[in-house]
Amino acid sequence: MGKEKKYRVVSMFSGSGGLDLGFLATNRAEIVLANDINKYACESYAKNIGNHILCQDIRELKNMPQADIVIGGPPCQGFSTANPNRSFDDPRNWLFKEYARILSESNPTIFVMENVSGMVTLEKGAVLTMILQELEHQGYKVQYKILNAKDYETAQSRRRTIIVGTKKNVTSTYDYPPPVVNPPLFGRYKTVGDVLLNKPINGNNYNHDIAKLSTLNENRIKYIPQGGSMKDCPVELQNNSDLKRAMRRLHLNEVSPTIVHNNNDHYYHPTEHRRVTIREMARIQGYPDDYIFYGPKSEQSRQVGNSVPVPFAFHIATSVINYLDETGK
């Protein structure tokens, strides 16, 4: 067999590129254009992945290139709780309309849209229905499924809605990737210990600055076991926060809870009395150690927390590549 074809990918709402890295890891994808509006995420993307990212409002994107695949996860803020039927009239929700516009211009055979799992039940499903209809209007058969990253070689429980659309005139059927591990039937979950301790992090590593704790938190963390939280502290050291979520200490032998923006401010190392670092968050998200996050620490946290885990993205990408191979497109 000759050299395998590389498929052209357009990446929207790219962030620091977790989803993109997953597609590139297949060695079958070429990102021809990426886009995000956050300047720090764009800087990280450009310096680590490539300068094909355009840092601008998606509404300003013109003359879109043709693509085999479009990927990205537009945020879902701005949907009306009072009248979801008018949600697409909300100016904050042009993001989905713009994603649909990109589909109409780049004309991919398949697209992947990632979003939070709660999207499925938002407004009793009315929002999801509107989104699916908007995408179907571009000529696609659309399906969705909630997948968990821990089933795909990621040391983290992270449930996400994965919407996939394929051209209506293509007869092949897209299949979501089956779980790579499914304890106790086969395999085991990748754990926090696997990614944090099996390979020591160099003290000079970028994004591995250890934050100093307040005296109060220094006292609290001594009482918190692996997998525990502030609920394990003496009453006099507790506050009025959610005790089960505040100061959660990761467990070496378990997957991490979902990594989100600023989790490094309240997620703690399994064995050391300190918060996890940006680099440790990035490892839990599956980023390689040579990927450097730029910007203020809060922006680095935002980039990592908003990412699609790289191993998870790789398995999704592989299923997409397999679909395109089967269609002969």
Secondary structure as UniProt FT lines:
FT   STRAND          7..11
FT   TURN            15..16
FT   HELIX           18..24
FT   TURN            25..27
FT   STRAND          29..36
FT   HELIX           39..48
FT   TURN            51..52
FT   STRAND          53..55
FT   HELIX           58..60
FT   STRAND          69..72
FT   TURN            77..78
FT   HELIX           84..89
FT   HELIX           91..93
FT   HELIX           94..106
FT   STRAND          110..116
FT   HELIX           117..120
FT   HELIX           122..125
FT   HELIX           126..136
FT   TURN            137..139
FT   STRAND          140..148
FT   HELIX           149..152
FT   STRAND          159..167
FT   TURN            168..169
FT   TURN            183..185
FT   HELIX           192..196
FT   TURN            203..204
FT   TURN            206..207
FT   HELIX           215..221
FT   TURN            222..223
FT   TURN            226..227
FT   HELIX           230..232
FT   HELIX           235..237
FT   TURN            243..247
FT   STRAND          248..249
FT   TURN            252..253
FT   TURN            261..262
FT   HELIX           263..265
FT   STRAND          267..268
FT   HELIX           278..284
FT   TURN            285..286
FT   TURN            289..290
FT   HELIX           297..305
FT   HELIX           310..327
//
